[in-house]
Amino acid sequence: MAVKFQDYYEILGVDRNASEKEIKSAYRKLARKWHPDLHPPGEKEKAEEQFKKINEAYEVLKDPEKRKRYDQLGSDWKHGQDFSGSQQGHPDMGGVRFYTSGDFSGGGFEDIFEGGFSDFFRTFFGEGAASGTAGTAGRTGRSGFSGRSAGRRGPVRGEDVESEIELSLEEAYQGGTKSIRVSGSAVCSNCGGSGTAGRGFCAQCGGTGAIPEEKTLEVRVPAGVKEGSRIRLKGQGGAGLGGGSKGDLYLKVRLRPHPVFRLKGDNIETDAVIRPDQAIFGDKIPVQTLDGKVTLTVPPNSRRDSKLRLRGKGFPRKDKGRGDQYVRLVIDTPSDLSEEEKNLYKQLYELRKGGE
């Protein structure tokens, strides 16, 4: 009997070299989109069929062994040709065995799958191959899972959600707890997340099974978080369906520009304005750090834009050490010079000019 090839990568919308994480992410999005409980009665049958295909594709591609066997079909099978279960030993198959109906005498095979998996899946993987997909399938009391159950109501985990958290450099440096207001979704109390009420859509959630929700969260900010890093809040993401757990909320860190400091990797950079006489003769000046003010020694004959290091005054590192703070010297003439000071600068100018 000829059966139709199933392109599981195309069904999930992923590349053939997709990682396990990419496959899982694609499955979750599609499972939520095509969950039968989110579709009206007139579209439910189509949704169930698509939901079955998605579950079947994920059943294969999530399992390294099944995926390896499936990939052995070779490039000629991408185009969706029919093939027969009797094609055991085809040169493109790499020794992959196809199962025929004669391998499953006694009717147990059909009892297990109950029409939930395609002929391709059953022919290629055989009895007991289904392990259940992300909690959407129910036990049949045998070694397999019911495809009919997999295609109908079952728990679907909520989507992971990404948002942003804005921090000052001091908050990122010190860490601690910060309150933020976020918008998300919660399971609709009217329909319990099913999206239906009576014979139609739930009016409260519009058939989505979830309602908008705003809440205040206390976020624990680790000391030393950097721009672009993410903080995970477990169970604070999208609402699940059919009793599924909530997704997670990922907060992407954004650091506000600081008027004094610049963060460069694990190091801090800042500027210090000094007078010409301080640059020539050296001095001790106060410098602001993230821990407060410290005294910095400016060596004699310091040049403009030279950098002085304050060891261990930078950002926390992964090895529990700290980076450094670099102070760039900016030489500037004061605007409030007294007459005596102006005369001294004039004498210096004339002295330097006379030596040219």
SEDREN-390606 format. One record per residue (C-alpha): residue number from 1; residue in one letter; chain; x, y, z. Coordinates in nm, 2 decimals. Example, Ala and Ser with C-alpha at 12.3 -4.5 7.8 and 13.67 -1.06 7.14 Angstrom:
2
[nudo 1; 'a'; 'A'; [1.23; -0.45; 0.78]],
[nudo 2; 's'; 'A'; [1.37; -0.11; 0.71]],
This chain:
356
[nudo 1; 'm'; 'A'; [0.00; 0.00; 0.00]],
[nudo 2; 'a'; 'A'; [0.14; 0.34; -0.10]],
[nudo 3; 'v'; 'A'; [0.14; 0.61; 0.16]],
[nudo 4; 'k'; 'A'; [0.21; 0.98; 0.14]],
[nudo 5; 'f'; 'A'; [0.54; 1.12; 0.27]],
[nudo 6; 'q'; 'A'; [0.51; 1.36; 0.56]],
[nudo 7; 'd'; 'A'; [0.75; 1.65; 0.56]],
[nudo 8; 'y'; 'A'; [0.77; 1.71; 0.94]],
[nudo 9; 'y'; 'A'; [1.01; 2.00; 0.91]],
[nudo 10; 'e'; 'A'; [0.77; 2.18; 0.67]],
[nudo 11; 'i'; 'A'; [0.48; 2.11; 0.90]],
[nudo 12; 'l'; 'A'; [0.66; 2.28; 1.20]],
[nudo 13; 'g'; 'A'; [0.81; 2.55; 0.97]],
[nudo 14; 'v'; 'A'; [1.17; 2.48; 1.07]],
[nudo 15; 'd'; 'A'; [1.49; 2.41; 0.88]],
[nudo 16; 'r'; 'A'; [1.62; 2.06; 0.86]],
[nudo 17; 'n'; 'A'; [1.92; 2.16; 1.07]],
[nudo 18; 'a'; 'A'; [1.70; 2.32; 1.34]],
[nudo 19; 's'; 'A'; [1.81; 2.28; 1.70]],
[nudo 20; 'e'; 'A'; [1.59; 2.10; 1.96]],
[nudo 21; 'k'; 'A'; [1.51; 2.44; 2.11]],
[nudo 22; 'e'; 'A'; [1.40; 2.58; 1.78]],
[nudo 23; 'i'; 'A'; [1.18; 2.27; 1.72]],
[nudo 24; 'k'; 'A'; [1.02; 2.30; 2.06]],
[nudo 25; 's'; 'A'; [0.95; 2.67; 2.02]],
[nudo 26; 'a'; 'A'; [0.79; 2.62; 1.68]],
[nudo 27; 'y'; 'A'; [0.58; 2.34; 1.82]],
[nudo 28; 'r'; 'A'; [0.45; 2.55; 2.11]],
[nudo 29; 'k'; 'A'; [0.35; 2.84; 1.89]],
[nudo 30; 'l'; 'A'; [0.17; 2.61; 1.64]],
[nudo 31; 'a'; 'A'; [0.00; 2.40; 1.90]],
[nudo 32; 'r'; 'A'; [-0.14; 2.71; 2.06]],
[nudo 33; 'k'; 'A'; [-0.25; 2.85; 1.72]],
[nudo 34; 'w'; 'A'; [-0.43; 2.53; 1.62]],
[nudo 35; 'h'; 'A'; [-0.56; 2.41; 1.95]],
[nudo 36; 'p'; 'A'; [-0.92; 2.29; 1.88]],
[nudo 37; 'd'; 'A'; [-1.06; 2.47; 2.18]],
[nudo 38; 'l'; 'A'; [-0.97; 2.81; 2.02]],
[nudo 39; 'h'; 'A'; [-1.17; 2.75; 1.70]],
[nudo 40; 'p'; 'A'; [-1.54; 2.77; 1.64]],
[nudo 41; 'p'; 'A'; [-1.74; 2.45; 1.56]],
[nudo 42; 'g'; 'A'; [-1.73; 2.51; 1.19]],
[nudo 43; 'e'; 'A'; [-1.35; 2.52; 1.20]],
[nudo 44; 'k'; 'A'; [-1.28; 2.27; 1.47]],
[nudo 45; 'e'; 'A'; [-1.25; 1.97; 1.25]],
[nudo 46; 'k'; 'A'; [-0.98; 2.14; 1.03]],
[nudo 47; 'a'; 'A'; [-0.80; 2.26; 1.35]],
[nudo 48; 'e'; 'A'; [-0.80; 1.91; 1.49]],
[nudo 49; 'e'; 'A'; [-0.65; 1.77; 1.17]],
[nudo 50; 'q'; 'A'; [-0.38; 2.03; 1.17]],
[nudo 51; 'f'; 'A'; [-0.32; 1.98; 1.54]],
[nudo 52; 'k'; 'A'; [-0.27; 1.61; 1.48]],
[nudo 53; 'k'; 'A'; [-0.01; 1.69; 1.21]],
[nudo 54; 'i'; 'A'; [0.17; 1.92; 1.44]],
[nudo 55; 'n'; 'A'; [0.18; 1.67; 1.72]],
[nudo 56; 'e'; 'A'; [0.30; 1.39; 1.49]],
[nudo 57; 'a'; 'A'; [0.58; 1.61; 1.35]],
[nudo 58; 'y'; 'A'; [0.69; 1.70; 1.70]],
[nudo 59; 'e'; 'A'; [0.66; 1.34; 1.81]],
[nudo 60; 'v'; 'A'; [0.93; 1.25; 1.56]],
[nudo 61; 'l'; 'A'; [1.16; 1.55; 1.56]],
[nudo 62; 'k'; 'A'; [1.18; 1.59; 1.94]],
[nudo 63; 'd'; 'A'; [1.31; 1.23; 1.97]],
[nudo 64; 'p'; 'A'; [1.68; 1.21; 1.86]],
[nudo 65; 'e'; 'A'; [1.64; 0.84; 1.76]],
[nudo 66; 'k'; 'A'; [1.32; 0.89; 1.56]],
[nudo 67; 'r'; 'A'; [1.46; 1.21; 1.40]],
[nudo 68; 'k'; 'A'; [1.78; 1.02; 1.29]],
[nudo 69; 'r'; 'A'; [1.57; 0.74; 1.13]],
[nudo 70; 'y'; 'A'; [1.35; 0.99; 0.96]],
[nudo 71; 'd'; 'A'; [1.64; 1.19; 0.82]],
[nudo 72; 'q'; 'A'; [1.78; 0.87; 0.67]],
[nudo 73; 'l'; 'A'; [1.51; 0.88; 0.41]],
[nudo 74; 'g'; 'A'; [1.74; 1.10; 0.20]],
[nudo 75; 's'; 'A'; [1.68; 1.40; -0.02]],
[nudo 76; 'd'; 'A'; [1.47; 1.22; -0.27]],
[nudo 77; 'w'; 'A'; [1.18; 1.20; -0.02]],
[nudo 78; 'k'; 'A'; [1.15; 1.58; 0.04]],
[nudo 79; 'h'; 'A'; [0.91; 1.61; -0.26]],
[nudo 80; 'g'; 'A'; [0.62; 1.42; -0.11]],
[nudo 81; 'q'; 'A'; [0.62; 1.11; -0.33]],
[nudo 82; 'd'; 'A'; [0.42; 0.81; -0.24]],
[nudo 83; 'f'; 'A'; [0.60; 0.50; -0.14]],
[nudo 84; 's'; 'A'; [0.52; 0.15; -0.03]],
[nudo 85; 'g'; 'A'; [0.59; -0.02; 0.30]],
[nudo 86; 's'; 'A'; [0.74; -0.31; 0.09]],
[nudo 87; 'q'; 'A'; [1.03; -0.09; 0.00]],
[nudo 88; 'q'; 'A'; [1.26; -0.23; 0.27]],
[nudo 89; 'g'; 'A'; [1.62; -0.21; 0.18]],
[nudo 90; 'h'; 'A'; [1.59; 0.08; -0.07]],
[nudo 91; 'p'; 'A'; [1.94; 0.22; -0.13]],
[nudo 92; 'd'; 'A'; [1.84; 0.57; -0.01]],
[nudo 93; 'm'; 'A'; [1.71; 0.44; 0.32]],
[nudo 94; 'g'; 'A'; [2.03; 0.35; 0.50]],
[nudo 95; 'g'; 'A'; [1.89; 0.02; 0.62]],
[nudo 96; 'v'; 'A'; [1.57; 0.18; 0.77]],
[nudo 97; 'r'; 'A'; [1.30; -0.07; 0.81]],
[nudo 98; 'f'; 'A'; [0.94; 0.00; 0.70]],
[nudo 99; 'y'; 'A'; [0.65; -0.18; 0.87]],
[nudo 100; 't'; 'A'; [0.36; -0.34; 0.68]],
[nudo 101; 's'; 'A'; [0.02; -0.43; 0.81]],
[nudo 102; 'g'; 'A'; [0.13; -0.79; 0.83]],
[nudo 103; 'd'; 'A'; [0.37; -0.70; 1.10]],
[nudo 104; 'f'; 'A'; [0.08; -0.61; 1.33]],
[nudo 105; 's'; 'A'; [-0.16; -0.90; 1.33]],
[nudo 106; 'g'; 'A'; [-0.44; -0.91; 1.58]],
[nudo 107; 'g'; 'A'; [-0.56; -0.55; 1.53]],
[nudo 108; 'g'; 'A'; [-0.36; -0.41; 1.82]],
[nudo 109; 'f'; 'A'; [-0.19; -0.15; 1.60]],
[nudo 110; 'e'; 'A'; [-0.51; 0.02; 1.49]],
[nudo 111; 'd'; 'A'; [-0.64; 0.00; 1.85]],
[nudo 112; 'i'; 'A'; [-0.34; 0.19; 1.97]],
[nudo 113; 'f'; 'A'; [-0.33; 0.47; 1.72]],
[nudo 114; 'e'; 'A'; [-0.71; 0.50; 1.66]],
[nudo 115; 'g'; 'A'; [-0.65; 0.70; 1.34]],
[nudo 116; 'g'; 'A'; [-0.46; 0.98; 1.52]],
[nudo 117; 'f'; 'A'; [-0.13; 0.93; 1.34]],
[nudo 118; 's'; 'A'; [-0.08; 0.92; 0.96]],
[nudo 119; 'd'; 'A'; [-0.03; 0.61; 0.76]],
[nudo 120; 'f'; 'A'; [0.33; 0.73; 0.69]],
[nudo 121; 'f'; 'A'; [0.40; 0.75; 1.07]],
[nudo 122; 'r'; 'A'; [0.26; 0.40; 1.13]],
[nudo 123; 't'; 'A'; [0.43; 0.25; 0.83]],
[nudo 124; 'f'; 'A'; [0.76; 0.40; 0.91]],
[nudo 125; 'f'; 'A'; [0.78; 0.38; 1.29]],
[nudo 126; 'g'; 'A'; [0.55; 0.09; 1.38]],
[nudo 127; 'e'; 'A'; [0.36; -0.01; 1.68]],
[nudo 128; 'g'; 'A'; [0.42; 0.17; 2.01]],
[nudo 129; 'a'; 'A'; [0.63; 0.43; 1.85]],
[nudo 130; 'a'; 'A'; [0.43; 0.73; 1.99]],
[nudo 131; 's'; 'A'; [0.53; 0.85; 2.33]],
[nudo 132; 'g'; 'A'; [0.28; 1.13; 2.37]],
[nudo 133; 't'; 'A'; [0.35; 1.49; 2.28]],
[nudo 134; 'a'; 'A'; [0.40; 1.76; 2.55]],
[nudo 135; 'g'; 'A'; [0.11; 1.63; 2.75]],
[nudo 136; 't'; 'A'; [-0.15; 1.65; 2.47]],
[nudo 137; 'a'; 'A'; [-0.20; 1.27; 2.44]],
[nudo 138; 'g'; 'A'; [-0.37; 1.04; 2.69]],
[nudo 139; 'r'; 'A'; [-0.28; 0.69; 2.79]],
[nudo 140; 't'; 'A'; [-0.47; 0.41; 2.63]],
[nudo 141; 'g'; 'A'; [-0.38; 0.14; 2.88]],
[nudo 142; 'r'; 'A'; [-0.13; -0.01; 2.63]],
[nudo 143; 's'; 'A'; [0.22; 0.06; 2.52]],
[nudo 144; 'g'; 'A'; [0.12; 0.35; 2.29]],
[nudo 145; 'f'; 'A'; [-0.09; 0.67; 2.31]],
[nudo 146; 's'; 'A'; [-0.42; 0.75; 2.16]],
[nudo 147; 'g'; 'A'; [-0.39; 0.96; 1.85]],
[nudo 148; 'r'; 'A'; [-0.75; 1.06; 1.90]],
[nudo 149; 's'; 'A'; [-0.68; 1.20; 2.24]],
[nudo 150; 'a'; 'A'; [-0.38; 1.38; 2.11]],
[nudo 151; 'g'; 'A'; [-0.59; 1.56; 1.86]],
[nudo 152; 'r'; 'A'; [-0.84; 1.69; 2.10]],
[nudo 153; 'r'; 'A'; [-0.85; 1.87; 2.43]],
[nudo 154; 'g'; 'A'; [-0.53; 1.85; 2.62]],
[nudo 155; 'p'; 'A'; [-0.31; 2.09; 2.83]],
[nudo 156; 'v'; 'A'; [-0.10; 2.33; 2.63]],
[nudo 157; 'r'; 'A'; [0.17; 2.53; 2.81]],
[nudo 158; 'g'; 'A'; [0.15; 2.90; 2.79]],
[nudo 159; 'e'; 'A'; [0.38; 3.10; 2.57]],
[nudo 160; 'd'; 'A'; [0.70; 3.25; 2.70]],
[nudo 161; 'v'; 'A'; [0.69; 3.62; 2.70]],
[nudo 162; 'e'; 'A'; [0.97; 3.88; 2.66]],
[nudo 163; 's'; 'A'; [0.96; 4.23; 2.80]],
[nudo 164; 'e'; 'A'; [1.22; 4.48; 2.91]],
[nudo 165; 'i'; 'A'; [1.33; 4.62; 3.25]],
[nudo 166; 'e'; 'A'; [1.51; 4.95; 3.26]],
[nudo 167; 'l'; 'A'; [1.78; 4.99; 3.53]],
[nudo 168; 's'; 'A'; [2.01; 5.26; 3.64]],
[nudo 169; 'l'; 'A'; [2.38; 5.17; 3.64]],
[nudo 170; 'e'; 'A'; [2.37; 5.18; 4.02]],
[nudo 171; 'e'; 'A'; [2.07; 4.93; 4.03]],
[nudo 172; 'a'; 'A'; [2.25; 4.70; 3.79]],
[nudo 173; 'y'; 'A'; [2.57; 4.72; 4.00]],
[nudo 174; 'q'; 'A'; [2.42; 4.67; 4.34]],
[nudo 175; 'g'; 'A'; [2.14; 4.43; 4.25]],
[nudo 176; 'g'; 'A'; [1.84; 4.40; 4.48]],
[nudo 177; 't'; 'A'; [1.46; 4.40; 4.43]],
[nudo 178; 'k'; 'A'; [1.28; 4.62; 4.19]],
[nudo 179; 's'; 'A'; [0.90; 4.66; 4.15]],
[nudo 180; 'i'; 'A'; [0.78; 4.67; 3.79]],
[nudo 181; 'r'; 'A'; [0.43; 4.69; 3.63]],
[nudo 182; 'v'; 'A'; [0.38; 4.44; 3.34]],
[nudo 183; 's'; 'A'; [0.09; 4.35; 3.11]],
[nudo 184; 'g'; 'A'; [0.02; 3.99; 3.05]],
[nudo 185; 's'; 'A'; [-0.26; 3.74; 3.03]],
[nudo 186; 'a'; 'A'; [-0.45; 3.52; 3.27]],
[nudo 187; 'v'; 'A'; [-0.68; 3.22; 3.22]],
[nudo 188; 'c'; 'A'; [-1.04; 3.35; 3.16]],
[nudo 189; 's'; 'A'; [-1.25; 3.29; 3.47]],
[nudo 190; 'n'; 'A'; [-1.56; 3.26; 3.26]],
[nudo 191; 'c'; 'A'; [-1.46; 2.97; 3.04]],
[nudo 192; 'g'; 'A'; [-1.17; 2.83; 3.23]],
[nudo 193; 'g'; 'A'; [-0.94; 2.88; 2.94]],
[nudo 194; 's'; 'A'; [-1.14; 2.68; 2.69]],
[nudo 195; 'g'; 'A'; [-1.25; 2.98; 2.48]],
[nudo 196; 't'; 'A'; [-1.60; 2.85; 2.46]],
[nudo 197; 'a'; 'A'; [-1.92; 2.91; 2.66]],
[nudo 198; 'g'; 'A'; [-2.22; 2.71; 2.58]],
[nudo 199; 'r'; 'A'; [-2.23; 2.66; 2.21]],
[nudo 200; 'g'; 'A'; [-2.02; 2.95; 2.10]],
[nudo 201; 'f'; 'A'; [-1.73; 3.17; 2.18]],
[nudo 202; 'c'; 'A'; [-1.67; 3.30; 2.53]],
[nudo 203; 'a'; 'A'; [-1.78; 3.66; 2.53]],
[nudo 204; 'q'; 'A'; [-1.55; 3.76; 2.81]],
[nudo 205; 'c'; 'A'; [-1.22; 3.65; 2.63]],
[nudo 206; 'g'; 'A'; [-1.34; 3.65; 2.27]],
[nudo 207; 'g'; 'A'; [-1.26; 3.28; 2.23]],
[nudo 208; 't'; 'A'; [-0.89; 3.31; 2.32]],
[nudo 209; 'g'; 'A'; [-0.92; 3.14; 2.66]],
[nudo 210; 'a'; 'A'; [-0.72; 3.43; 2.82]],
[nudo 211; 'i'; 'A'; [-0.79; 3.78; 2.93]],
[nudo 212; 'p'; 'A'; [-0.55; 4.08; 2.96]],
[nudo 213; 'e'; 'A'; [-0.40; 4.13; 3.30]],
[nudo 214; 'e'; 'A'; [-0.18; 4.40; 3.45]],
[nudo 215; 'k'; 'A'; [0.02; 4.32; 3.76]],
[nudo 216; 't'; 'A'; [0.30; 4.44; 3.98]],
[nudo 217; 'l'; 'A'; [0.60; 4.20; 4.01]],
[nudo 218; 'e'; 'A'; [0.89; 4.21; 4.25]],
[nudo 219; 'v'; 'A'; [1.19; 4.13; 4.04]],
[nudo 220; 'r'; 'A'; [1.52; 4.01; 4.20]],
[nudo 221; 'v'; 'A'; [1.80; 4.18; 4.01]],
[nudo 222; 'p'; 'A'; [2.13; 4.00; 4.04]],
[nudo 223; 'a'; 'A'; [2.43; 4.22; 4.11]],
[nudo 224; 'g'; 'A'; [2.63; 4.30; 3.80]],
[nudo 225; 'v'; 'A'; [2.37; 4.25; 3.53]],
[nudo 226; 'k'; 'A'; [2.47; 4.39; 3.19]],
[nudo 227; 'e'; 'A'; [2.29; 4.55; 2.90]],
[nudo 228; 'g'; 'A'; [2.10; 4.28; 2.70]],
[nudo 229; 's'; 'A'; [2.11; 4.01; 2.97]],
[nudo 230; 'r'; 'A'; [1.78; 3.84; 3.06]],
[nudo 231; 'i'; 'A'; [1.61; 3.78; 3.39]],
[nudo 232; 'r'; 'A'; [1.37; 3.49; 3.40]],
[nudo 233; 'l'; 'A'; [1.05; 3.50; 3.60]],
[nudo 234; 'k'; 'A'; [0.91; 3.15; 3.61]],
[nudo 235; 'g'; 'A'; [0.54; 3.11; 3.56]],
[nudo 236; 'q'; 'A'; [0.48; 3.48; 3.48]],
[nudo 237; 'g'; 'A'; [0.43; 3.44; 3.11]],
[nudo 238; 'g'; 'A'; [0.13; 3.36; 2.89]],
[nudo 239; 'a'; 'A'; [-0.17; 3.16; 3.03]],
[nudo 240; 'g'; 'A'; [-0.18; 2.79; 2.95]],
[nudo 241; 'l'; 'A'; [-0.48; 2.61; 2.79]],
[nudo 242; 'g'; 'A'; [-0.67; 2.31; 2.91]],
[nudo 243; 'g'; 'A'; [-0.50; 2.31; 3.24]],
[nudo 244; 'g'; 'A'; [-0.15; 2.37; 3.10]],
[nudo 245; 's'; 'A'; [0.11; 2.55; 3.30]],
[nudo 246; 'k'; 'A'; [0.19; 2.92; 3.24]],
[nudo 247; 'g'; 'A'; [0.49; 3.02; 3.04]],
[nudo 248; 'd'; 'A'; [0.78; 3.22; 3.17]],
[nudo 249; 'l'; 'A'; [0.85; 3.59; 3.15]],
[nudo 250; 'y'; 'A'; [1.19; 3.70; 3.03]],
[nudo 251; 'l'; 'A'; [1.30; 4.06; 3.11]],
[nudo 252; 'k'; 'A'; [1.57; 4.20; 2.88]],
[nudo 253; 'v'; 'A'; [1.79; 4.44; 3.07]],
[nudo 254; 'r'; 'A'; [1.82; 4.80; 2.94]],
[nudo 255; 'l'; 'A'; [2.06; 5.03; 3.12]],
[nudo 256; 'r'; 'A'; [1.99; 5.40; 3.13]],
[nudo 257; 'p'; 'A'; [2.27; 5.63; 3.02]],
[nudo 258; 'h'; 'A'; [2.46; 5.76; 3.32]],
[nudo 259; 'p'; 'A'; [2.58; 6.12; 3.35]],
[nudo 260; 'v'; 'A'; [2.91; 6.03; 3.50]],
[nudo 261; 'f'; 'A'; [3.00; 5.66; 3.42]],
[nudo 262; 'r'; 'A'; [3.04; 5.46; 3.10]],
[nudo 263; 'l'; 'A'; [3.03; 5.08; 3.13]],
[nudo 264; 'k'; 'A'; [3.28; 4.90; 2.90]],
[nudo 265; 'g'; 'A'; [3.26; 4.53; 2.96]],
[nudo 266; 'd'; 'A'; [3.35; 4.48; 3.33]],
[nudo 267; 'n'; 'A'; [3.53; 4.82; 3.35]],
[nudo 268; 'i'; 'A'; [3.39; 5.16; 3.43]],
[nudo 269; 'e'; 'A'; [3.52; 5.48; 3.26]],
[nudo 270; 't'; 'A'; [3.48; 5.83; 3.38]],
[nudo 271; 'd'; 'A'; [3.64; 6.18; 3.33]],
[nudo 272; 'a'; 'A'; [3.81; 6.40; 3.58]],
[nudo 273; 'v'; 'A'; [3.87; 6.77; 3.50]],
[nudo 274; 'i'; 'A'; [4.20; 6.92; 3.63]],
[nudo 275; 'r'; 'A'; [4.37; 7.25; 3.60]],
[nudo 276; 'p'; 'A'; [4.70; 7.30; 3.40]],
[nudo 277; 'd'; 'A'; [4.90; 7.35; 3.72]],
[nudo 278; 'q'; 'A'; [4.76; 7.02; 3.86]],
[nudo 279; 'a'; 'A'; [4.87; 6.84; 3.54]],
[nudo 280; 'i'; 'A'; [5.21; 6.99; 3.56]],
[nudo 281; 'f'; 'A'; [5.29; 6.95; 3.93]],
[nudo 282; 'g'; 'A'; [5.06; 6.66; 4.02]],
[nudo 283; 'd'; 'A'; [4.79; 6.66; 4.28]],
[nudo 284; 'k'; 'A'; [4.54; 6.45; 4.48]],
[nudo 285; 'i'; 'A'; [4.18; 6.49; 4.35]],
[nudo 286; 'p'; 'A'; [3.84; 6.34; 4.46]],
[nudo 287; 'v'; 'A'; [3.69; 6.10; 4.21]],
[nudo 288; 'q'; 'A'; [3.34; 5.95; 4.22]],
[nudo 289; 't'; 'A'; [3.30; 5.57; 4.20]],
[nudo 290; 'l'; 'A'; [3.00; 5.34; 4.22]],
[nudo 291; 'd'; 'A'; [3.10; 5.28; 4.59]],
[nudo 292; 'g'; 'A'; [3.14; 5.66; 4.67]],
[nudo 293; 'k'; 'A'; [3.42; 5.91; 4.65]],
[nudo 294; 'v'; 'A'; [3.78; 5.81; 4.66]],
[nudo 295; 't'; 'A'; [4.11; 6.01; 4.64]],
[nudo 296; 'l'; 'A'; [4.31; 5.97; 4.31]],
[nudo 297; 't'; 'A'; [4.67; 6.07; 4.28]],
[nudo 298; 'v'; 'A'; [4.75; 6.26; 3.96]],
[nudo 299; 'p'; 'A'; [5.12; 6.22; 3.88]],
[nudo 300; 'p'; 'A'; [5.33; 6.52; 3.77]],
[nudo 301; 'n'; 'A'; [5.35; 6.60; 3.40]],
[nudo 302; 's'; 'A'; [5.02; 6.42; 3.32]],
[nudo 303; 'r'; 'A'; [4.90; 6.47; 2.97]],
[nudo 304; 'r'; 'A'; [4.56; 6.53; 2.83]],
[nudo 305; 'd'; 'A'; [4.34; 6.22; 2.78]],
[nudo 306; 's'; 'A'; [4.58; 6.00; 2.98]],
[nudo 307; 'k'; 'A'; [4.40; 5.74; 3.18]],
[nudo 308; 'l'; 'A'; [4.46; 5.65; 3.55]],
[nudo 309; 'r'; 'A'; [4.33; 5.32; 3.69]],
[nudo 310; 'l'; 'A'; [4.14; 5.25; 4.01]],
[nudo 311; 'r'; 'A'; [4.19; 4.88; 4.06]],
[nudo 312; 'g'; 'A'; [3.88; 4.68; 4.16]],
[nudo 313; 'k'; 'A'; [3.63; 4.97; 4.12]],
[nudo 314; 'g'; 'A'; [3.46; 4.84; 3.82]],
[nudo 315; 'f'; 'A'; [3.16; 4.60; 3.77]],
[nudo 316; 'p'; 'A'; [3.13; 4.25; 3.93]],
[nudo 317; 'r'; 'A'; [3.27; 3.97; 3.72]],
[nudo 318; 'k'; 'A'; [3.15; 3.61; 3.68]],
[nudo 319; 'd'; 'A'; [3.46; 3.49; 3.87]],
[nudo 320; 'k'; 'A'; [3.33; 3.70; 4.17]],
[nudo 321; 'g'; 'A'; [3.61; 3.95; 4.11]],
[nudo 322; 'r'; 'A'; [3.56; 4.30; 3.99]],
[nudo 323; 'g'; 'A'; [3.67; 4.51; 3.69]],
[nudo 324; 'd'; 'A'; [3.86; 4.84; 3.72]],
[nudo 325; 'q'; 'A'; [3.77; 5.20; 3.68]],
[nudo 326; 'y'; 'A'; [3.96; 5.42; 3.44]],
[nudo 327; 'v'; 'A'; [3.97; 5.79; 3.49]],
[nudo 328; 'r'; 'A'; [4.04; 6.00; 3.18]],
[nudo 329; 'l'; 'A'; [4.22; 6.33; 3.26]],
[nudo 330; 'v'; 'A'; [4.06; 6.64; 3.10]],
[nudo 331; 'i'; 'A'; [4.28; 6.95; 3.13]],
[nudo 332; 'd'; 'A'; [4.08; 7.27; 3.14]],
[nudo 333; 't'; 'A'; [4.16; 7.63; 3.23]],
[nudo 334; 'p'; 'A'; [3.94; 7.77; 3.51]],
[nudo 335; 's'; 'A'; [3.69; 8.04; 3.40]],
[nudo 336; 'd'; 'A'; [3.71; 8.23; 3.73]],
[nudo 337; 'l'; 'A'; [4.08; 8.33; 3.73]],
[nudo 338; 's'; 'A'; [4.18; 8.62; 3.95]],
[nudo 339; 'e'; 'A'; [4.39; 8.91; 3.82]],
[nudo 340; 'e'; 'A'; [4.69; 8.77; 3.99]],
[nudo 341; 'e'; 'A'; [4.64; 8.43; 3.83]],
[nudo 342; 'k'; 'A'; [4.59; 8.59; 3.49]],
[nudo 343; 'n'; 'A'; [4.92; 8.78; 3.53]],
[nudo 344; 'l'; 'A'; [5.10; 8.45; 3.62]],
[nudo 345; 'y'; 'A'; [4.96; 8.28; 3.31]],
[nudo 346; 'k'; 'A'; [5.06; 8.58; 3.10]],
[nudo 347; 'q'; 'A'; [5.42; 8.56; 3.24]],
[nudo 348; 'l'; 'A'; [5.43; 8.19; 3.16]],
[nudo 349; 'y'; 'A'; [5.30; 8.26; 2.80]],
[nudo 350; 'e'; 'A'; [5.56; 8.53; 2.74]],
[nudo 351; 'l'; 'A'; [5.83; 8.31; 2.89]],
[nudo 352; 'r'; 'A'; [5.74; 8.02; 2.65]],
[nudo 353; 'k'; 'A'; [5.70; 8.26; 2.36]],
[nudo 354; 'g'; 'A'; [6.04; 8.41; 2.42]],
[nudo 355; 'g'; 'A'; [6.21; 8.07; 2.42]],
[nudo 356; 'e'; 'A'; [6.08; 7.99; 2.07]],
